[in-house]
Every structure is written in structure tokens, then in C-alpha cells.
Amino acid sequence: MEFDNIVHTRRTCRDFKKKDISMGTIGEVLDISRFAPSAGNVQNWYFIVVKDSEKKEALVDKCKGQAWMNDAPALIVICNKSDDCTKKFKEKGEQFSIQNCAIISSYITLKATDMGLGTAIVGAFNDKEVKRVLDIPNNISPEGIVAIGYPNSLDEDQEREDLRYHTYFESWGNKEFTKGTWPISKPLGKATKKVSQSTNRAKLKASGLLRKVKNKIKN
Ligand SMILES: Cc1cc2nc3c(=O)[nH]c(=O)nc-3n(C[C@H](O)[C@H](O)[C@H](O)COP(=O)(O)O)c2cc1C
């Protein structure tokens, strides 16, 4: 897929098909993503791929009620070994270590899109509890979770603010620029089936509740 198209097509996916994703496919995504830049090339990112449904459920339980994550056939936990960075960069190390993990997360989502997969970056979780579920040692922190699988639907386009509200020239706050030199905003490309975020969230909430009831009956 052409790059701009990948960027436009990637939208958060919180609605996955009931279809397994192979470790080979996940490997393909991670294998190209590891070429992401990292400060000093320290590559302080580590991945825990969670596919086991019980483990997934235990993990999702620590993600602030985001039950939709259970439908993703895999969750990739991006772990940050910040020591690798702080040894090399001292006081900037911590910041770099987080930035490196954020950058590779983006690469993962973009490569996944290129392969027709859906992803959602999840940051709302309890770090301590996630660490406990996955036996993550003290010096490692879970930086994010990427839910990955085959998309049923993607979220509707979340509007992006115009570039001119986010760009200054030569110094903070200076909005002056020469007319005619500024890039024109491109319309968003067409993605696969999209549903509105509010409809999607209501649907996901209902399926989460249903899952809870089913689990209660099961137990
Ligand atoms: C650092 C980070 C944390 C996020 N955490 C969550 C999350 O916990 N749950 C969720 O549903 N989406 C989460 N998202 C997804 C954002 O809500 C989403 O990217 C944003 O609304 C823009 O929509 P888009 O990804 O479809 O373009 C997170 C995204 C980022 C970058």
C-alpha cells in the first residue's frame, strides 16, 4: 500500500473478527517494525505477545473495563527496559526510552494496516497489575498494549485539527508565513467499513456486559 494511504486507512479498531492471527503474521509485523528509530539505537523495546484467552482476559481485566480487547486474537504488550537508555543518556534516558516505545508502536500499527490488519493502541491500564499478570520484572515497564487482529469495523475518522493551529514559524507562537508555500490539507482516503465512535462504543459496551454475564453463568 502506498504510504499516505496506509496513514489515512489506519484507524483505531475496537471491533475484531473472530479469526485467529498466526504468530507468523505477528512476527512479520514486528520484524519490520524493529527498524524503527531509537535514541542511540538502543532498541529498549521488548514485546510480550498474549494469545491465550485466559491470559488475555486476565490482562484485559487490568485495562479499565475495555472488554472489547478480548475479541482481539492477540495483544502485544510493549515493554520498556529503560535502563538501556538511562545508562547511555543519563537524565534524558527515561524520556528517550518512552519515546522509543511510542515510535515502534506507531510502526506496528502502520505495518499492520499495510497487511489488512486492525490495531488499537491501549494506554489505559494499571501498570502494577499488568506487571503482575505477565510476570514483568521491576525494572521493566509496560508502556502500551497493541490489540491486533482482523478488523470487523474501524472507528470513524477522528477529525484532525488543521495544521496551521499546530505550527509556528521560527519561534513559539509566530503564525506568520508566506502565503502559497503552505501544504494543502489532503482529504482522508477511503478506509474499509467505518462505524461512528459513539455507535461503536455503545455496541462494545453491550458486548462487554454480555461477556460478563456469560462468564458469571459459566462460573
Ligand atoms: C498513547 C495512546 C493511548 C491510547 N489508549 C487508548 C485506550 O486505552 N483505549 C482506547 O480505546 N483507545 C486508546 N487509544 C486510541 C486513541 O483513542 C485513538 O488513537 C484516537 O482517538 C485517534 O483515533 P484513530 O486512532 O482512529 O485515528 C490510545 C492511543 C494512544 C496513542
PDBQT file of the ligand as one rigid body, heavy atoms in Angstrom, charges set to zero:
ROOT
HETATM    1  C1  LIG A 301      -0.844   6.605  23.900  1.00  0.00    +0.000 C 
HETATM    2  C2  LIG A 301      -2.212   6.182  23.454  1.00  0.00    +0.000 A 
HETATM    3  C3  LIG A 301      -3.068   5.590  24.360  1.00  0.00    +0.000 A 
HETATM    4  C4  LIG A 301      -4.337   5.163  23.956  1.00  0.00    +0.000 A 
HETATM    5  N1  LIG A 301      -5.125   4.492  24.822  1.00  0.00    +0.000 NA
HETATM    6  C5  LIG A 301      -6.315   4.011  24.418  1.00  0.00    +0.000 A 
HETATM    7  C6  LIG A 301      -7.099   3.222  25.299  1.00  0.00    +0.000 A 
HETATM    8  O1  LIG A 301      -6.740   2.936  26.428  1.00  0.00    +0.000 OA
HETATM    9  N2  LIG A 301      -8.290   2.776  24.833  1.00  0.00    +0.000 N 
HETATM   10  C7  LIG A 301      -8.741   3.035  23.574  1.00  0.00    +0.000 A 
HETATM   11  O2  LIG A 301      -9.829   2.571  23.226  1.00  0.00    +0.000 OA
HETATM   12  N3  LIG A 301      -8.009   3.787  22.701  1.00  0.00    +0.000 NA
HETATM   13  C8  LIG A 301      -6.806   4.267  23.091  1.00  0.00    +0.000 A 
HETATM   14  N4  LIG A 301      -6.031   4.985  22.223  1.00  0.00    +0.000 N 
HETATM   15  C9  LIG A 301      -6.519   5.248  20.842  1.00  0.00    +0.000 C 
HETATM   16  C10 LIG A 301      -6.943   6.712  20.639  1.00  0.00    +0.000 C 
HETATM   17  O3  LIG A 301      -8.159   6.943  21.299  1.00  0.00    +0.000 OA
HETATM   18  C11 LIG A 301      -7.062   6.978  19.136  1.00  0.00    +0.000 C 
HETATM   19  O4  LIG A 301      -5.806   6.768  18.532  1.00  0.00    +0.000 OA
HETATM   20  C12 LIG A 301      -7.534   8.407  18.852  1.00  0.00    +0.000 C 
HETATM   21  O5  LIG A 301      -8.863   8.609  19.261  1.00  0.00    +0.000 OA
HETATM   22  C13 LIG A 301      -7.450   8.755  17.373  1.00  0.00    +0.000 C 
HETATM   23  O6  LIG A 301      -8.249   7.864  16.613  1.00  0.00    +0.000 OA
HETATM   24  P1  LIG A 301      -7.610   6.972  15.459  1.00  0.00    +0.000 P 
HETATM   25  O7  LIG A 301      -6.533   6.101  16.075  1.00  0.00    +0.000 OA
HETATM   26  O8  LIG A 301      -8.753   6.154  14.934  1.00  0.00    +0.000 OA
HETATM   27  O9  LIG A 301      -7.045   7.885  14.443  1.00  0.00    +0.000 OA
HETATM   28  C14 LIG A 301      -4.769   5.393  22.614  1.00  0.00    +0.000 A 
HETATM   29  C15 LIG A 301      -3.887   5.999  21.716  1.00  0.00    +0.000 A 
HETATM   30  C16 LIG A 301      -2.632   6.368  22.109  1.00  0.00    +0.000 A 
HETATM   31  C17 LIG A 301      -1.686   6.975  21.092  1.00  0.00    +0.000 C 
ENDROOT
TORSDOF 0
